[in-house]
Amino acid sequence: MSRFGDLLGGKSAPEPVVEEVLITPEEEVLTEASPLEEMNKRELEEYGRTMGIELDRRRSKETLIEELREAEGGE
């Protein structure tokens, strides 16, 4: 028997307790970053072009995301 087993007195370690946590869709939306926040400025610019708008990468990322959301319908 190993030294660890000797310390436990020959008993095996107890099974871990696993708790199931249910997350409602509303909570999931609040905890996950939107795909736009995960994109860099170049990706945001390319995405904007697919929507028919031209973004200026000299602006802040937050401003670019706001412009995209307005173009999408004001999410």
N, C-alpha and C positions, 0 to 999 in steps of 0.2 A: 504494500500500500504506500502511496506517496505521503510526503510530509503533510501536505494539505489535508489528505484523507485522515491522517492521524489526529490532526487538530480538530477535525469535525467529529472524532470519536467513531470513525468508520461509517458514518451516515452520509448518504448522498445529499447534495445541495437541493433545497426545495425548488419546485417548479416556479418560474416567474409568473406573476399575475398579469394578465393582459386584459385591459379594459377597452371596450369598444366605444368610441366617441362619434356620435352622429353630428354631421355638419349640415345645416340647411343651405340651400342654394344662395340665400341672401348673405349668409356669413362667408361663404366661399368667395363671393364677389368682392367683399370688403377686404379679405386677407390676401388675395392674389393680385399681383401687379398686372395691369392691362398689357397686352402685347405692344402697345405703342410705347410704354415706358421702358420696355426691354430693348427697343430698337435704338441704334445710334442715329446721329443726325443725318448721315448719308442714307441710311435705310429709310428714315422718315421721308426724306426728299424723294427717293425712288417710289415709295408707297404713294406719296402725294401725286406723282406723275400718273400712276395707274388710275387715279381718281380724276385726272384731268386738271389738277392744280399744280402750280409751280411754287415751291417753298424756297425761301431765302435762308440758306444754312448759316448766314452771319447772325441770325437771330438766335435766341436761347432755345434749348430743347423744349422747355415748357411752352414757349410761344408756338413752336412748330406743332406740338401736340394739340394745343388749343385750336389752331387753324384747321388741323385735320379733323378734329371732333366736330367743329362747326360745319365743315364740308360733308361729314358723314350724316349730319342731321341733328347735331347738338347733344350728343350723349352726355 
